Amino acid sequence: MAPKNIVITGGASGIGLGITRHFITEPDTHITILDVNPMTGAQTLDQLRAEFPSARVSFEQCDVSSWESQAAVFEKIYTQQGRIDVVFANAGITEKGSLLPDKDSSKGPTKPNLATVNVNFIGIIYSVQLAIHYMAKNPSGSSKGLILCTASNAGLYPFPMAPIYSATKHGVIGLVRSLARPLEAESIRINAFAPAVIATNIAPSADLFKSMILTPMSTATKAAAQFVGDETLTGSVAELHGEHVTLAEPPAYVDEDTGKNIETFWSLGADVIEIKSPW
């Protein structure tokens, strides 16, 4: 597909900025970067316009954890541009707080800090819902649009240092794999990438990277370009490691009966409005 209008949440820094830089020189393309920090967003916009004077790029302040904030920004973008072709649901933050026992045992239980859930998972659900709404309005064709969600390899493997963060990334991967088939009827694709360690400002300290084997930003942009260019890919999760992009397969079914049951649910797809759990 040839993207015309791209929306990138968390686009003012890190992976989002790397993706912005990759696509900003594409002809006839407009990019809107979203970021919660208006100062960072404005500075990034000025830098991009200075570096790419012919580029069509704009910035909108947006709190992805707020439905109202995202909905207002997406409506504005659609009204101004007339369509939305690609959404990179990328904004994310690191772990906040801890689920482990407080050292002061005399205190009562502490309510968990769910900021990470609200940004990394709820925020992506909001972005996905809005992307679907506006992409469905695009003219019929081989593809009405692409949604690409930023997960993490912490969503593929246990990640003891940040269990809530890991849970959000597992959730993103589950969302992408589960939503792909129902979206095929709308000619909308959805994929995710799961980076290993890419040096971004999401980490609490730059010292964290000193002993790590880093994955270059170019691997993320290579994966993004692959997902944009290959219209056969949907429901795919690209694990980014070193200079490699590897499509990670879902876990194998534990037995034949489980596979049959899951495939039966798949065949029902969007026709299932409510399923009551037997537990």
Secondary structure by P-SEA (a helix, b strand, c coil): ccccbbbbccccccaaaaaaaaacccccbbbbbbbccaaaaaaaaaaaaaaccccccbbbbbccccaaaaaaaaaaaaaacccccccccccccccccccccccccccccccccccccccccaaaaaaaaaaaaaaaacccccccbbbbbbbcccccccccccaaaaaaaaaaaaaaaaacccccccccccbbbbbcccccccccccccccccccccaaaaaaaaaaaacccccccbbbbbcccccccccccccccaaaaaaaaaaaaacccccbbbbcc
